[in-house]
Amino acid sequence: MQKKDTSRRDFLLSGLLTGAGLAAGCSGKTAFTPGNAEQVIPSGEKVKLLSIDGEVVEVDKAFLKPVPDIPYPLSNGEERVGMPGKKFVMVIDLSRCKNLKKCQSACNHMHHVHPGQNWLKIYAMQDAEHTAPYWQPTTCMHCDEPPCVKVCPVDATFKRQDGIVLIDSDRCVGCRFCMAACPYSTRVFNWEKPALPEEIAGRDYSCETSVPQKKGTVGKCDFCPDMVRKGELPHCVTACPNGVFFFGDINEDVVTNGAETFRFSDLVRDKAGYRLMEDLGTKPSVYYLPPVNRNFKFEEGLKTEEQKTNA
C-alpha cells in the first residue's frame, strides 16, 4: 500500500475533488496555468500535487488556479444531477475510532440537526461473545442500489450521478417509506420544527446543504456536497482528530482524511476493507477497515458516553 503524505490544502488543490489533473514532468499550459503562462512570475513557494498518474509532484504555487467559490443557491436541477465525472466514496478506519463524537457534533452543528437526533451515529459493537468490542461510526451508505430511492412515491429521495443520495425536503411528504426501507437505520424524522437561527430559517431549502430542515420531513447524512463543490472535505472528516474518515473519488482512486492520502483500491485491499450487509445487494459507497491493531482501548471511548449522560 502506497501512502502519500500531503497537507490537506495541497492535496485538495491536486484536483481530487475538482477534477483538475497534472502529469509529472509536463511542460507548457496545464489545468493549473492561469491565463498566459509567460506572464506568471514564479513565487518560489512549492506545493505538492497528485498527478493523474497517481504520483506526487511539486509545482510553483503561482501556477495554481484557485478553486472558485460556488455561488448558492444552485438550481434544483443542478443539485439533483450532481458533479459530472465524480463517484464519491468514504472509508472508515475502525481501528482509529475512540468514540470522541467530534464528527457527530460537527455534522449536527453544520446541518442544524434537531437536538436529540444524529445523522452520524456511533455504535458500540461486538461481533461475538469472546471477541473484543469496538466503536463503529455509521453514516448514510449512499448506496448504488438504494432501496430508499425505490420506495419514495414523490421522488424526494434521489440518487445523483456522482453517487450521492440526497433528500429534497420541498418534495418530501413525510410518509417515512424511505426510513422503513433503509436497512442501515441512518435516517431521522423531524417530528418538531427545528430551532434555527433567523438567517438560516429564512433561506430557501437546498438539497446540497440540507438546510433548513423542515418539520414533517426526513433528514440524513448527505456527504456534504456543498463542501465538496468547493474542494473541501465533509465536516465529519475534518472534525475527527484521529483520522478515522477518508473521503474521495473512486474514479480517481484516491481518498484522504486531510493529513494522509491513499489509493482507494490499495487501502481497501491491503487493509481488508468491507461494506456492511453486503448480501443485501445495496452496494454501499461507505467501506470499513476492520478494528485491528487499534489505537485506543474500547474502554477509553466509554468516557465520552459517561460525559454525555452526566451533561
Secondary structure, 3 states (H helix, E strand, C coil): CCEECCCHHHHHHCCCCCCCCCCCCCCCCCCCCCCCHHHCCCCCCEEEEECCCCCEEEEEHHHCCCCCCCCCCCCHHHHHHCCCCCCEEEEEEHHHCCCCCHHHHHHHHHHCCCCCCCCCEEEEECCCCCCCCEEEEECCCCCCCCHHHHHCCCCCEEECCCCCEEECCCCCCCCCHHHHHCCCCCCEECCCCCCCCHHHHCCCCECCCCECCCCCCEECCCCCHHHHHCCCCCHHHHHCCCCCEEEEECCCCEEECCCCEEEHHHHHHHCCCECCCHHHCCCCCEEEECCCCCCCCHHHHHHHHHHHHHC
